[in-house]
Amino acid sequence: QLQLVESGGRLVQTGDSLRLSCVASGGISMWSMGWFRQAPGKEREFVASLSRNGVRKNYADFAEGRFTVSRDNAKNTVFLQMNSLKSDDPAVYFCARARLTTYMAPRDQTEYGAWGQGTHVTVSS
């Protein structure tokens, strides 16, 4: 079974940048990948996704213009570059692999079948 391990989360200050990584235990080149987040007391929400070839990308409104999702299929790794972090960005950030091998970049969590354990991002003002 595929394992996804996120890393890079830490305490930063408002306005700082942070790069999250997600390394898969197996190949991911055939699947779309996504990033989601869950803040305390809130439901998990979509952050960003990209298609298997990295051409199609989708972002949540709050991520548009600040976050960039990318992937390195040769290294089975997906990245989330987060700039200009705000006080409402703290959450556990999860990466996920899509259930189906398509060229889409799904936003819906139900489209994803493998999840990592998450990495904590904290932002102080």
N, C-alpha and C positions, 0 to 999 in steps of 0.2 A: 504494500500500500504506500502511495506517495506520501512523503513527509515534507512539510514546509516549515522553515525556521526563519522567523523574522528577527532582525537585530537593528540596532542604531538608535533606538529610543532612549531618551535621557532627559534630564532637566535642562531647559534652556530659558532664555529671557525673551520677552516680547520683542518681535522684530528680527530675531535670530533665524538662522537656517538650520535645517537638519536633513540628513539623507538616510532613509530607511532602506534596508536590503531584505530580500526574501530569497533564501536558497532552497531549492528543491532537491530531494534525494534522488530524483530521476529526471528524465527528459521532460521539458515543458514546451518544446517548440511547436507541438501540434495543437496547443490549447491557448485560449484567451486567458489572461490573468487579471485579477482585480485587487484593489485595496479597499478596505472598509475600516470603519472605526466605531468604537463604542465608548461613550463617555459615561461616567458614573450616573446611574439612575435613568439612563436613556437607552433607547434601542440602538442596535447596530445600524449604521448607515453607510451608504455608498460614498466612496471618495473618488476613485479613479479606476479606469480599466483600459486595457489595450489588447488589440487583436494578436493572434499568433505570430504575425509577421511584423507587429509593431506599427503598422500603417494607420489603423483606426484607433483613436483614443477618445475616451469620454471622461468628463470631469463633472463632479458635483458643482453646483453654483458657487459654493464657498471655496472650492479649490481652484476654480478657473482663474488663470493668471498668476497664481501663487505656487501651485504644485505642478510638478512634471513627473509623469510616469514613463518608465523606460524598461527595456529588458535586454539581457544578454543571453540568448538561447544557448550559446556555446558553453556558458558557465551555469546554466540552469538557474539564473538569477533575475529577479525583478527588483526594480528600484522605485522609490518614491522620494523625489527631491521636494522638500517643503521650504519655501522662503516666506519671509515676512510673517512669522508665526504670531498668532493672536491669542488672546486670553481664552477664547472659546475653542481652541484647537486641542487642548489636552484630552487624551483618550488612549485607549488601547487600540493600536493599529494592527489590523490583520491582513494578511494576503491570502488569496484563494485562487484555485485553478478551476476553470470552467468544466462543466460536465461533458459538454459536447465539443467536438473538434470543428469549429466554424471559424470564419474570418470576421466575426462580429466582436464587439467589445461590450459585453452585457453590463447593465447597471443593476439588474435584479439579483438579489442574493440567492434566489432559488435556482439561478443558472449555474451556481458554483457548487462543486461537490467535494472539494478537498480544501481544508482550512489549516492555517498555522495556529500556534498558541497565542500569538500577538506580542507586540512590544510596546512598552509604556512610553508615552510622550507627555511630559509635564512642561508647562509654560508659566514662568513667573513674571510678574510685572515689575 
